[in-house]
């Protein structure tokens, strides 16, 4: 788990830092125009939401809490519209946000250097809440409560030590920065500066100008300025903002004489506004003295690169590979002398090796370990375990397996769905059922990922109830989705029913799974990245879902075939067999559709030249080649002119202009540039089947 | 040809006379297709290529000739003569492909021949009378010598129909 945590921490730091960068960028831009745009408000809300979530997961509660408060605040602002704030509030909001950003950054830095995080965040949280209350126009009952609630926590001494000054209506309690030296004189200079502005005040300790021993108490408890009117106090706090060396200050009304309800709510935000000029916000990171055993520093070793750049890198590398083979196979080379040719080939081989390496690296750039997805599953299992009150352990195998980034995104939901299904429906509700069957009372879900040469195999298996084919069939009958008599369904076919749209075996919709849009969506998602889902289940023993997904969709092993003047590429993964046939092998149905009998089954024949309307001389089935192709559950024969050979090709999508024609629905997946610069069209067997046979 | 050159000079003269309203002058590439002289702003023109082998795409309307490999970029190619509802452009020696970029949609069009680049004052461009309205044309301008140039509507070109 240690390793896993480290990986998560890495990702967490990376994510949080980039979110904060984004926040900073946005705040700076918005401050220039002095306003938040609605989009930015939404964005900040999202950022805070994400930081809250991930911090809570990493158990950095201080950050999670602050982010939570800001999220609340922006939820309100988003709700009411940013225009509901007056300019003064906006200005304060900016200051508050910058302060929040600094705070979060400070915490992240601590995480990075392995220090303990701040725990003392209450006053900062209160600031945010007060601001929220202020903009939401909450009743002003806060004044007394707030300083009271806040002060004892941050500066326990504050109210108890209010100097004895009968005339004073309110006090400013000022704290200086740590370690600046000659605190008493600096405090006196600050008092002077305030007095210079024509504000009448008294200060405590009274003898701080002359008695250097007061420095110690100023360091400890700060110093006080006493005012006879709140107006003066407000003016003074304005002055304080322009002064250096102030760590924080707060306004304290004298409790007894006259609790002016208006003063503190007005004053609070001023305090939050202070850091704009005061160098350090009050709760800002000063390493907590009670540090835990320092964790080793974590350095961030990730950078973010846009997928578009990676795509274009990959394109260029693909071009280099093609160009290289164009150069090394140029016919002009034959005119070289024997020695010169040998030399050339030597260099060419070296180039070959380098371009191969380059290709491997550029491919691996897009690869990310699947551990991120798996980690999220541990979390889900943990939560569901408590909610459902089932004792289950999750075993992860092969977390380091790497797959293409785009594929990760599209399989996360399917995996999550299947894990939830396994938790919810798979594992028995009652441990005694398990014991009766001789199983370990603790259920187990195994999530594993392995590589084969061209595929990633991800399986989710549980040792729970398993599926009862009889029940599945009965259910399917109720739903009316059976296509043939019940008795003709094999066990495998019965299990396959689960993947059909509108099939859900759970009677009731639960919190976690079973909304009737389950497995068919999973299947669709996996198929969209070129993968297949299969299912094995033994009643009483458990269920295993297996997803096979091609490593990457950018490079395909293809078989080149010709039809007329066109060259098509069929993904080798789809090819079962290529065969020459005799005219008498062909069977026709009443509509004159051609079929072939292969391995005791009949398969329809699609003549590619007819389907695509291509002129060719080869129109007799016996003159050309028949390719027997299949995808997950469909199999048929393609008639083409000639087989050219095998080649690894880089898949290029069609230009945007052609999207209008929906090539993807007519059996064409994309195109690729061949070694000689010609273009070959890559077939999509799945959609070719639907276009040519199902809608014909 | 000399007439054309004169023409161009005339237009340039006009341009010089109205230097204060330079913004209405647009540099345009003129070319021939479907028996018309057409022009398109050079802002949209990337390059002119010829002798490219076009890979036909199945199941496309006839005016989409297919795709070409332009230094690794896949570029769709359309025959604007066919797009305007006439027969296909015959491939003669002068026929070529103009590569366009219309709001970052890349596209090649096949034309009979390319003429020259010249300045056209957009103030002189008149709308096409309804009776003669073409699918792809959105303006016409009469030259000094009485010849008529038609403007191609780039936006319409970039939207397949």
Interface residues (C-beta under 8 A of the other chain):
Chain A: X315 X316 X318 X319 X565 X566 X611 X612 X613 X614 X652 X654 X655 X656 X657 X658 X660 X661 X663 X666 X668 X671 X673 X677 X678 X679 X681
Chain B: X53 X55 X56 X57 X58 X59 X60 X61 X64 X67 X68 X69 X71 X72 X74 X75 X76 X105 X106 X107 X158 X159 X160
